[in-house]
Amino acid sequence: MFESVGVEDLLTTIDAHDFTADPDIEFGAARIDAIVAYERLIRAAQARQLAQINVLYEERVHQVPFGSADPALSVIGEVAMTRNVSPGAAGTQFATAVGLAELPQTAANLEAGQISEPTARAVVRETDALHRDDRIVRDAEIADALTGLTPGRAARLTRHHVIALDADAAHERAERNRADQRVSLHPDVDGVAILQVRGPAEQLVAAHRELTGWAKGLRATGDERSMGQIMCATLVDGVSSPIRSTTP
């Protein structure tokens, strides 16, 4: 219903539409169309916001004297304060903005509402290790195939093209990614927290396999706790006990 309306006129057109006058036989079809149109508007706004962040960074690079404060950190800080988000979230958006500036077709897809911001971010991340000229080539090759893809599928598609072009660059990106190892703690509701581990897949798969096997064994001997309860307790005890034993 709203597909032919330009982004600039979407809000006015949707707001002016009389949804109550739509026939009951549509079963809310017009409202679904409005939701789709709003999503297109959101994506277009995200694309333009990312473009503004990139231009702001380029201006900062020319404005800040060489050897002074890092212009990237300056922009990330300003974005964080302006959008009222964490520095981490602002940093992720900044990296997407700078990367997307060298992927014109992907950026155009985002502004047209054909892909989501997470999908665009996945393409930026997977092409990060390529040289600028190679990024532009791969961007043109995959642009038409991105429409409708989830971020995960877009990442796999992009990764396939990156490996086909430059196996060394793909290896470099993989090594850099594997080196980014961390343990983070996130609060949850009602006295619960989430401990999140990021590291080499084979190591974490092996650790999970050991915890699962141990929990299954205890369950088989009559332990009435759930698998999750046993695995959580085993992990916490296994980590905290050695630490306590070495504490003065």
PENOR-V254340 format. One record per pair of residues at least 6 apart in sequence whose ideal C-beta (glycine too) atoms are under 8 Angstrom apart, sorted by sequence separation. I is the first residue (numbers start at 1). GAP is how many residues later the second one is. If there is no record, write none. Layout:
i = <I & I>
gap = <GAP & GAP>
This chain:
i = <79 & 80 & 83 & 100 & 101 & 109 & 110 & 187 & 188 & 219 & 22 & 64 & 80 & 83 & 100 & 110 & 162 & 163 & 186 & 187 & 197 & 218 & 223 & 2 & 5 & 22 & 63 & 85 & 127 & 130 & 146 & 149 & 162 & 185 & 186 & 219 & 225 & 80 & 106 & 110 & 185 & 61 & 64 & 77 & 80 & 83 & 100 & 110 & 185 & 186 & 2 & 19 & 60 & 76 & 79 & 109 & 127 & 146 & 159 & 162 & 184 & 185 & 216 & 219 & 2 & 19 & 127 & 145 & 183 & 184 & 215 & 218 & 17 & 77 & 107 & 183 & 57 & 60 & 76 & 79 & 106 & 183 & 184 & 19 & 57 & 60 & 76 & 79 & 142 & 182 & 183 & 212 & 215 & 123 & 142 & 182 & 214 & 215 & 17 & 103 & 106 & 181 & 182 & 214 & 57 & 76 & 106 & 180 & 181 & 56 & 75 & 123 & 142 & 181 & 212 & 215 & 14 & 100 & 103 & 138 & 141 & 211 & 214 & 96 & 103 & 178 & 53 & 56 & 72 & 178 & 14 & 123 & 138 & 211 & 13 & 14 & 96 & 100 & 103 & 138 & 211 & 96 & 99 & 53 & 99 & 10 & 119 & 138 & 1 & 10 & 96 & 99 & 137 & 1 & 92 & 95 & 99 & 122 & 126 & 10 & 11 & 102 & 119 & 121 & 122 & 125 & 2 & 10 & 115 & 119 & 123 & 127 & 134 & 1 & 2 & 5 & 103 & 104 & 114 & 115 & 119 & 122 & 123 & 126 & 130 & 134 & 1 & 7 & 102 & 103 & 106 & 114 & 115 & 118 & 122 & 126 & 129 & 2 & 3 & 7 & 102 & 105 & 109 & 114 & 115 & 2 & 104 & 105 & 108 & 116 & 119 & 123 & 127 & 130 & 134 & 1 & 103 & 106 & 122 & 126 & 130 & 7 & 57 & 102 & 106 & 109 & 129 & 105 & 109 & 131 & 115 & 130 & 53 & 57 & 106 & 129 & 53 & 57 & 129 & 50 & 54 & 129 & 53 & 54 & 129 & 128 & 50 & 51 & 54 & 50 & 54 & 126 & 129 & 51 & 50 & 51 & 47 & 51 & 50 & 47 & 50 & 47 & 48 & 46 & 47 & 44 & 43 & 44 & 50 & 43 & 44 & 43 & 44 & 43 & 47 & 46 & 40 & 41 & 43 & 40 & 43 & 47 & 39 & 43 & 7>
gap = <6 & 6 & 6 & 6 & 6 & 6 & 6 & 6 & 6 & 6 & 7 & 7 & 7 & 7 & 7 & 7 & 7 & 7 & 7 & 7 & 7 & 7 & 7 & 8 & 8 & 8 & 8 & 8 & 8 & 8 & 8 & 8 & 8 & 8 & 8 & 8 & 8 & 9 & 9 & 9 & 9 & 10 & 10 & 10 & 10 & 10 & 10 & 10 & 10 & 10 & 11 & 11 & 11 & 11 & 11 & 11 & 11 & 11 & 11 & 11 & 11 & 11 & 11 & 11 & 12 & 12 & 12 & 12 & 12 & 12 & 12 & 12 & 13 & 13 & 13 & 13 & 14 & 14 & 14 & 14 & 14 & 14 & 14 & 15 & 15 & 15 & 15 & 15 & 15 & 15 & 15 & 15 & 15 & 16 & 16 & 16 & 16 & 16 & 17 & 17 & 17 & 17 & 17 & 17 & 18 & 18 & 18 & 18 & 18 & 19 & 19 & 19 & 19 & 19 & 19 & 19 & 20 & 20 & 20 & 20 & 20 & 20 & 20 & 21 & 21 & 21 & 22 & 22 & 22 & 22 & 23 & 23 & 23 & 23 & 24 & 24 & 24 & 24 & 24 & 24 & 24 & 25 & 25 & 26 & 26 & 27 & 27 & 27 & 28 & 28 & 28 & 28 & 28 & 29 & 29 & 29 & 29 & 29 & 29 & 30 & 30 & 30 & 30 & 30 & 30 & 30 & 31 & 31 & 31 & 31 & 31 & 31 & 31 & 32 & 32 & 32 & 32 & 32 & 32 & 32 & 32 & 32 & 32 & 32 & 32 & 32 & 33 & 33 & 33 & 33 & 33 & 33 & 33 & 33 & 33 & 33 & 33 & 34 & 34 & 34 & 34 & 34 & 34 & 34 & 34 & 35 & 35 & 35 & 35 & 35 & 35 & 35 & 35 & 35 & 35 & 36 & 36 & 36 & 36 & 36 & 36 & 37 & 37 & 37 & 37 & 37 & 37 & 38 & 38 & 38 & 39 & 39 & 40 & 40 & 40 & 40 & 41 & 41 & 41 & 43 & 43 & 43 & 44 & 44 & 44 & 45 & 46 & 46 & 46 & 47 & 47 & 47 & 47 & 49 & 50 & 50 & 53 & 56 & 57 & 60 & 60 & 63 & 63 & 64 & 64 & 66 & 67 & 67 & 67 & 68 & 68 & 69 & 69 & 70 & 70 & 71 & 72 & 72 & 72 & 73 & 73 & 73 & 74 & 74 & 106>
